[in-house]
Amino acid sequence: MKVYCVGGAVRDELLGLPVKDRDYVVVGATPEEMVRLGYRPVGKDFPVFLHPQTHEEYALARTERKTARGYHGFEFHTAPDVTLEQDLARRDLTINAIAKDAEGRIIDPHRGVPDLKAGVLRHVGPAFAEDPVRILRVARFAARFGFRISAETLELMRRMADGGEADALVPERVWQEAARGLMEAKPSRMFSVLRECGALARVMPEVNALWDDPDAAQSAMRALDDAARQGATLPARFAALTRPLTPLAVESLARRLKVPADCRDLALLAARHANALLDAAELGAEAVLEVFNLADAWRRPERFAELMTAAFADETDGGPARARLERALKAAAGVKAGEIAQASKGTDAIRINIDAARLEAIRRALAEGASD
């Protein structure tokens, strides 16, 4: 029985990056042996075990065979005679097919170390084409590391997209990978890669449609990367990506991919109100109040801050408009709504009186700002 550290932990260690989780492959063992040694079985499709002390994952070396379309259609085989090399051969990219033994020696049968040094994403072998999730993973790794994709791998991804393999992806998995890609250092790279290989039209046609207007697509990609540079939340990054879309397109995309409610709602707000926020330098006090009310800035100030991040991402000349809005919001938020509500009679009167007080506060703030 031999144990090897494999995959992302070895890759990140070689890159000098922090290692969060370590995965191990066990060669020469049976499930029964693992249980006798105190490992707890957790794998459903193939034998994976948790270490009794560290709780890290240890998987028996395995091979796999494609049995149906999509990423669920696999048959796995584990046995003590499955070698490390056979296990590594089923992995997606050469940089993820590197192993390290207990003595710290690197095992690299697919030349992942040279690809790491050269900054290249290259598929391990023909089995790559059997799993459409790998298209999304390559695009995500491109966004994370900034590596180029080898010509042969990009061509294989194109053939997979053209052949309809990406159509078998379930919405939850598409969103899972997209959400992870959105949180990478340069998220635009993920969508550019998916666009280049033809997969974006299959999995996110609404986003793909941005390229009908190249200027709009470039603006959306810049906004997305700017939001990432600001350390924006996932909802704000998704909203920055989709803000050029119509609300109907955002709803369609969110419904199909089963996007979480916080991301969907903020994206809809951005699609409906981003232009008004950008035009805030020209808006009167009444229009500013209307934007605040429509976006529910009073009860959801954190979400409104995310909306501002999405709306003004990559807007280098949007400083005055944003400052004007922030000044107006601060003034209006200072209105003592509770006291006004107590002094008012009836629901309609409460709303009218609070709006009137907030409008007056906004007027004063905008006038003061104009005189500065």
C-alpha positions, 0 to 999 in steps of 0.5 A: 500500500502506497500513498501519494498526494495528488492534484491541486495541492501538488500544483499549488505547492509547486507554484508557491501558492497556499495549499488549502486542501490535500487529496491523496491516492492510495495504490495497492489497497482494498476498501476493507483494508482502509476500513481496518486502518480506521479510514471512514468511507464517504464515496458514493461512486467510487471508494473515497475515505476520510483519514481518521485524524486529519479528515483529508480525502484518500481515494483508491487508485481508479480507472474510468470508462465512459458509458453514457453522455454527460459527466455522470456517464462513467463506470469506475474501476478500483482494484489493488493492481490499478497503478498511480500512472493509470489513475493520473491518466484519467485526470483533466490537465497535465498540471493537475496530473502531478503526484508526490510520494511520502518522501517528497519525490515528484511523479510527473508522467504527463509533463505537468511540471514543464507546463506549469513553468511555461504557463500552459493548460494542456489536456492529459489525453483523449479521455478529456473529451468524455467529460464536458465539465472539463471545458468549464474547468479549463476556462476557470483555471485560465481565469485563475492563473492567467495561463494560455491554453494549448492549441490542441486543447482549445481545438478539442474543446471546440469539437466538444462544444460543436458536438453538443457534449456541453449540452449534457451539463446540468444547470447546477454544475454550470452555475457552480463552475461559473460562480467559482470562475467569477471569484477568480483574479481575472474572471473575464478570462473564463467567459472569453475562453468559453466564447472562443471554444463555442461553449458559452453559446451552449451554457450561457446564451444570454451572456454570449449574446453580448458579443453581438455588440463587441463594444458592449462585450468588452465593456462587460468584461472590463466591468467584471474584472474591475469588480474583481479588483475591488474584491466585490462579492459574488452577487456584485460580480455577477451583476457587473457581468450581466448589467448590459442584459435586459431584465428578461434576459437576466431572468431567463439566465437565472432561472435556467441555471438556478442562480441563487436568489441574492445573485439573481436579485442584484443582477435584476436591479443592475439591469433595471437601474444601472443606467439611472445610477450612471446618469445620477449627475444629471438626475434631480432630487425626485429621480434620485429618491425614486432610484433609492426607493426602487432599489430598496436602499433603506432596508437593504443598504448592503445590497445597494452598496453592491449595486453601486459596485456593479453599476460603476465598475469600470466607469472611470468617469463615474466618480462625480455621479457616484459621489453625488448618490452617496451624499444623497443617500447618506442625507436621506438615510439620516431621516428619522423614519420611525418618528415620522411614522409615529406622528403620521396617521394611516399607512399612506400618510406614513409613506408620503411623509417619509418620502417628503422628508427624504426628498427634502434631505436629498435636495439639501445634500445635492444643493450643498454638493453643487456649491462645493 
